[in-house]
Amino acid sequence: MERSDFRGTPARERRNPEFAPSATVHDTAHIHAMIADALRFIRFSHTIFALPFALGSMAVAAGGFPGWKICALILLAMVFARTAAMVFNRLADWELDQRNPRTAARHKLLPKPAAIVLLAFCAAGFVITTRFINPLCFWLSPLAIALVFLYSLTKRFTHFSHFFLGLALSVAPVGAWLAVRGHFDLAPLSLALAVLLWVAGFDIIYATQDHEFDRAEGLHSLVVKMGIARSLAVAAALHWLMLAALVGFGWLAALGRVYFGSLTLVSAALIFEQRSARSLDVRGINRAFFQSNAFVSVVFVAAVFLDLALRPR
């Protein structure tokens, strides 16, 4: 029988140090893989869609940078809320995702009990974070959580589920404004409308991938109700209306040439998205969904911060 030291380490492991490091490396790789799977489970990369609009709203409300504390609290609240919403969506669609060839592997990324724990942790974390922002954000936090959860259920009863997703993400710029100023105003509401229209438009495009599956399962969407061609026309109209709402936000926020000039880049990205969607190619749709919308978000927040930085003092 092999001797061990007082810590239970086998004598051969003491003589050959390669045993312990290999186990440590394996454990570290396993932890990294678990984290990567969890981030894929919640599509963490898609945080880039709503977060820049929250940061832009925050900057306008503060007239610049509001300070590290409030910025960190807004970021933390955003991550908690979005993660809770995505986990709730995964749990609500757990069986549906297993039957959908496009999403069949999702449930393998994270065990269901772990997902439930993550949901409870993030929902509680969001509410607790708002407590450190201001009383209004804290009292409205349950309503915000309810709104971001609602979308996941709407495919069961309405063809306008895309607009509920837009409503869920439109909470972000309003919440960021309230975090800084503590009261409502027209500017963040105009930006929220822009986000709602934008998200509804690109979600209609994304839903074309599941047209046949949704119809077979009795799920609702504009794509199921109107067909692919007509629903893509609706998506294009929504994106042009989004641009009008962004113009309204710029006017209400008294932004300048940099911001309004950036809307030409936003327009170009949306046109690219629409043309990619018409190809009805899955890769093209995914490219339009992620690359174009990430570009829109980054251009928006960069333009807002640059415009505010160049504003005469």
C-alpha positions as CSV (number, residue, x, y, z in Angstrom):
1,M,0.0,0.0,0.0
2,E,1.4,3.4,-1.0
3,R,2.5,5.7,1.8
4,S,1.0,9.2,2.0
5,D,2.2,12.4,3.8
6,F,0.1,14.0,6.6
7,R,-1.9,15.9,4.0
8,G,-2.9,12.7,2.2
9,T,-0.6,13.3,-0.8
10,P,0.8,10.0,-2.2
11,A,4.5,9.5,-1.9
12,R,4.9,9.1,-5.7
13,E,3.3,12.5,-6.2
14,R,5.8,14.1,-3.8
15,R,8.7,12.4,-5.7
16,N,7.3,13.4,-9.1
17,P,5.8,16.9,-9.0
18,E,4.3,16.5,-12.5
19,F,1.3,14.6,-11.0
20,A,-0.1,17.6,-9.1
21,P,0.3,20.3,-11.8
22,S,-1.5,18.1,-14.4
23,A,-4.5,17.7,-12.1
24,T,-4.5,21.4,-11.4
25,V,-4.4,22.2,-15.1
26,H,-7.2,19.8,-15.8
27,D,-9.3,21.3,-13.0
28,T,-8.6,24.8,-14.3
29,A,-9.5,23.8,-17.9
30,H,-12.8,22.2,-16.6
31,I,-13.7,25.4,-14.8
32,H,-13.0,27.5,-17.8
33,A,-15.1,25.2,-19.9
34,M,-18.0,25.4,-17.5
35,I,-17.8,29.2,-17.5
36,A,-17.7,29.3,-21.3
37,D,-20.8,27.0,-21.5
38,A,-22.7,29.2,-19.0
39,L,-21.9,32.3,-21.1
40,R,-23.0,30.5,-24.3
41,F,-26.2,29.4,-22.5
42,I,-27.1,33.1,-21.8
43,R,-25.6,34.4,-25.0
44,F,-23.5,36.8,-23.1
45,S,-22.0,38.3,-26.3
46,H,-25.5,39.7,-27.1
47,T,-25.2,42.0,-24.1
48,I,-23.6,44.4,-26.5
49,F,-27.0,45.1,-28.0
50,A,-28.8,46.9,-25.2
51,L,-25.9,47.9,-23.0
52,P,-24.6,50.7,-25.2
53,F,-28.1,52.3,-25.3
54,A,-28.2,52.3,-21.5
55,L,-24.7,53.9,-21.4
56,G,-25.7,56.5,-23.9
57,S,-28.8,57.4,-21.9
58,M,-26.7,57.5,-18.8
59,A,-24.2,59.9,-20.4
60,V,-26.8,62.3,-21.7
61,A,-28.6,62.3,-18.3
62,A,-25.4,63.2,-16.6
63,G,-24.1,65.6,-19.2
64,G,-21.0,63.4,-19.5
65,F,-19.5,60.8,-17.3
66,P,-21.6,60.4,-14.0
67,G,-18.8,58.9,-11.9
68,W,-17.5,55.4,-11.4
69,K,-19.9,54.4,-8.7
70,I,-23.2,55.0,-10.6
71,C,-21.7,53.7,-13.8
72,A,-20.6,50.4,-12.1
73,L,-24.1,50.0,-10.5
74,I,-25.8,50.5,-13.8
75,L,-23.5,48.0,-15.5
76,L,-24.1,45.5,-12.7
77,A,-27.8,46.0,-12.8
78,M,-27.8,45.5,-16.6
79,V,-25.8,42.3,-16.4
80,F,-28.0,40.9,-13.6
81,A,-31.3,41.8,-15.4
82,R,-30.2,40.5,-18.8
83,T,-28.8,37.3,-17.4
84,A,-32.0,36.7,-15.5
85,A,-34.1,37.3,-18.6
86,M,-32.0,34.9,-20.7
87,V,-32.1,32.2,-18.1
88,F,-35.8,32.6,-17.7
89,N,-36.2,32.3,-21.5
90,R,-34.1,29.1,-21.6
91,L,-36.2,27.6,-18.8
92,A,-39.5,28.6,-20.4
93,D,-38.4,27.1,-23.7
94,W,-36.5,24.1,-22.3
95,E,-38.6,21.4,-24.0
96,L,-39.2,23.5,-27.2
97,D,-35.5,24.1,-27.6
98,Q,-34.8,20.3,-27.4
99,R,-37.2,19.7,-30.3
100,N,-35.9,22.5,-32.4
101,P,-32.8,21.4,-34.5
102,R,-31.4,24.9,-34.4
103,T,-31.4,25.0,-30.6
104,A,-31.3,21.3,-29.6
105,A,-27.9,21.6,-27.9
106,R,-28.8,24.5,-25.6
107,H,-30.0,22.5,-22.7
108,K,-26.7,20.6,-22.6
109,L,-24.7,23.7,-21.7
110,L,-26.1,24.0,-18.2
111,P,-28.1,21.6,-16.0
112,K,-31.7,22.7,-15.3
113,P,-31.2,22.9,-11.5
114,A,-28.1,25.1,-12.0
115,A,-30.1,27.3,-14.4
116,I,-32.8,27.8,-11.7
117,V,-30.3,28.8,-9.1
118,L,-28.6,31.2,-11.6
119,L,-32.0,32.7,-12.3
120,A,-32.8,33.3,-8.6
121,F,-29.4,34.7,-8.0
122,C,-29.5,37.2,-10.9
123,A,-33.0,38.3,-10.2
124,A,-32.2,38.9,-6.5
125,G,-28.9,40.5,-7.5
126,F,-30.7,43.0,-9.8
127,V,-33.2,44.1,-7.1
128,I,-30.4,44.4,-4.5
129,T,-28.3,46.5,-6.9
130,T,-31.1,48.9,-7.6
131,R,-31.3,49.5,-3.8
132,F,-27.9,51.1,-3.9
133,I,-28.9,53.3,-6.9
134,N,-31.9,55.3,-5.7
135,P,-35.4,54.6,-4.2
136,L,-37.3,55.0,-7.5
137,C,-35.1,52.4,-9.3
138,F,-35.5,50.0,-6.3
139,W,-39.3,50.3,-6.2
140,L,-39.6,49.9,-10.0
141,S,-37.2,46.9,-10.1
142,P,-39.9,44.2,-9.7
143,L,-41.8,45.7,-12.6
144,A,-38.6,45.7,-14.7
145,I,-38.0,42.1,-13.9
146,A,-41.6,41.2,-14.8
147,L,-41.2,43.0,-18.2
148,V,-38.0,41.2,-19.2
149,F,-39.5,37.9,-18.2
150,L,-42.8,38.4,-20.0
151,Y,-41.4,38.1,-23.5
152,S,-40.5,34.5,-23.1
153,L,-44.2,33.6,-22.6
154,T,-45.7,35.7,-25.4
155,K,-44.9,33.3,-28.2
156,R,-47.6,31.1,-26.8
157,F,-50.4,33.7,-27.3
158,T,-49.6,36.6,-29.6
159,H,-48.0,37.1,-33.0
160,F,-46.5,40.4,-31.7
161,S,-44.0,38.7,-29.4
162,H,-41.2,40.6,-31.2
163,F,-42.5,43.9,-29.7
164,F,-42.5,42.4,-26.2
165,L,-38.8,41.6,-26.7
166,G,-38.3,45.2,-27.8
167,L,-40.2,46.4,-24.7
168,A,-38.0,44.3,-22.5
169,L,-34.8,45.8,-23.9
170,S,-36.2,49.3,-24.0
171,V,-36.2,49.2,-20.2
172,A,-32.4,49.6,-20.3
173,P,-32.1,53.3,-21.4
174,V,-35.0,54.4,-19.2
175,G,-33.5,52.6,-16.2
176,A,-30.1,54.2,-16.8
177,W,-31.7,57.6,-17.0
178,L,-33.6,57.1,-13.8
179,A,-30.4,55.9,-12.1
180,V,-28.7,59.2,-12.8
181,R,-31.6,61.7,-12.5
182,G,-34.2,59.9,-10.4
183,H,-37.1,61.0,-12.6
184,F,-38.6,60.4,-16.0
185,D,-38.1,62.6,-19.1
186,L,-39.0,62.6,-22.8
187,A,-35.5,62.0,-24.1
188,P,-35.1,58.5,-22.6
189,L,-38.6,57.6,-23.6
190,S,-37.8,58.5,-27.2
191,L,-34.6,56.4,-27.0
192,A,-36.6,53.5,-25.5
193,L,-39.0,53.7,-28.4
194,A,-36.0,53.5,-30.8
195,V,-34.7,50.4,-29.0
196,L,-38.2,48.8,-29.0
197,L,-38.6,49.3,-32.8
198,W,-35.0,48.2,-33.5
199,V,-35.2,45.1,-31.5
200,A,-38.7,44.1,-32.8
201,G,-37.3,44.5,-36.4
202,F,-34.2,42.4,-35.9
203,D,-36.2,39.8,-33.9
204,I,-38.6,39.4,-36.9
205,I,-35.5,38.8,-39.1
206,Y,-34.1,36.3,-36.6
207,A,-37.5,34.5,-36.4
208,T,-37.4,33.6,-40.1
209,Q,-35.0,30.8,-39.2
210,D,-37.7,29.1,-37.1
211,H,-40.6,29.7,-39.5
212,E,-41.4,26.0,-40.1
213,F,-40.7,24.9,-36.6
214,D,-42.8,27.6,-35.0
215,R,-45.7,26.8,-37.3
216,A,-45.5,23.1,-36.5
217,E,-45.4,23.7,-32.8
218,G,-48.3,26.2,-32.8
219,L,-46.1,29.1,-31.7
220,H,-46.9,32.7,-32.7
221,S,-44.8,35.3,-34.6
222,L,-45.4,37.7,-37.4
223,V,-43.4,35.4,-39.6
224,V,-45.9,32.6,-39.0
225,K,-48.8,35.0,-39.4
226,M,-47.7,37.0,-42.5
227,G,-45.0,34.8,-44.1
228,I,-41.4,35.6,-44.6
229,A,-41.5,38.2,-47.4
230,R,-44.2,40.4,-45.7
231,S,-42.6,40.1,-42.3
232,L,-39.3,41.3,-43.6
233,A,-41.0,44.3,-45.1
234,V,-42.4,45.0,-41.7
235,A,-39.0,44.7,-40.2
236,A,-37.6,47.2,-42.6
237,A,-40.4,49.7,-41.8
238,L,-39.7,49.3,-38.1
239,H,-36.0,50.1,-38.6
240,W,-36.8,53.2,-40.5
241,L,-39.1,54.3,-37.7
242,M,-36.3,53.5,-35.3
243,L,-34.1,56.0,-37.1
244,A,-36.9,58.7,-36.7
245,A,-37.0,57.9,-33.0
246,L,-33.2,58.3,-32.7
247,V,-33.5,61.7,-34.4
248,G,-36.1,62.6,-31.8
249,F,-33.8,61.5,-29.0
250,G,-31.0,63.6,-30.4
251,W,-33.2,66.6,-30.6
252,L,-34.6,66.2,-27.1
253,A,-31.1,65.6,-25.7
254,A,-29.7,68.7,-27.6
255,L,-27.0,66.6,-29.2
256,G,-25.0,67.9,-32.1
257,R,-23.5,67.2,-35.5
258,V,-21.4,64.2,-34.4
259,Y,-24.5,62.3,-33.2
260,F,-26.7,63.2,-36.1
261,G,-23.9,62.4,-38.5
262,S,-23.5,58.9,-37.0
263,L,-27.0,58.1,-38.0
264,T,-25.9,57.7,-41.6
265,L,-23.6,54.8,-40.4
266,V,-26.6,53.4,-38.5
267,S,-28.7,53.6,-41.6
268,A,-26.0,51.8,-43.6
269,A,-25.8,49.0,-41.1
270,L,-29.6,48.5,-41.1
271,I,-29.7,48.4,-44.9
272,F,-26.9,45.7,-44.8
273,E,-29.0,43.8,-42.3
274,Q,-32.1,43.9,-44.5
275,R,-30.2,42.8,-47.6
276,S,-28.6,39.9,-45.7
277,A,-31.9,38.8,-44.4
278,R,-33.4,38.6,-47.9
279,S,-30.9,36.0,-48.9
280,L,-32.7,33.6,-46.4
281,D,-29.4,32.1,-45.7
282,V,-28.8,31.1,-42.1
283,R,-25.3,32.3,-42.0
284,G,-26.4,35.6,-43.6
285,I,-29.2,36.0,-41.0
286,N,-26.8,35.3,-38.1
287,R,-24.3,37.8,-39.6
288,A,-27.0,40.4,-40.0
289,F,-28.3,39.7,-36.5
290,F,-25.0,40.0,-34.6
291,Q,-22.5,42.0,-36.7
292,S,-24.9,44.7,-37.9
293,N,-26.7,45.2,-34.6
294,A,-23.4,45.2,-32.6
295,F,-22.2,47.9,-35.0
296,V,-25.3,50.0,-34.5
297,S,-25.0,49.8,-30.8
298,V,-21.3,50.7,-30.7
299,V,-21.7,53.6,-33.2
300,F,-24.6,55.0,-31.2
301,V,-22.7,55.0,-27.8
302,A,-19.5,56.2,-29.3
303,A,-21.3,59.1,-31.1
304,V,-23.1,60.1,-27.9
305,F,-20.0,60.2,-25.8
306,L,-18.0,62.0,-28.5
307,D,-20.7,64.5,-29.0
308,L,-20.9,65.3,-25.3
309,A,-17.1,65.5,-25.1
310,L,-17.0,68.1,-27.9
311,R,-19.9,70.1,-26.5
312,P,-18.8,73.7,-25.5
313,R,-18.5,74.1,-21.7
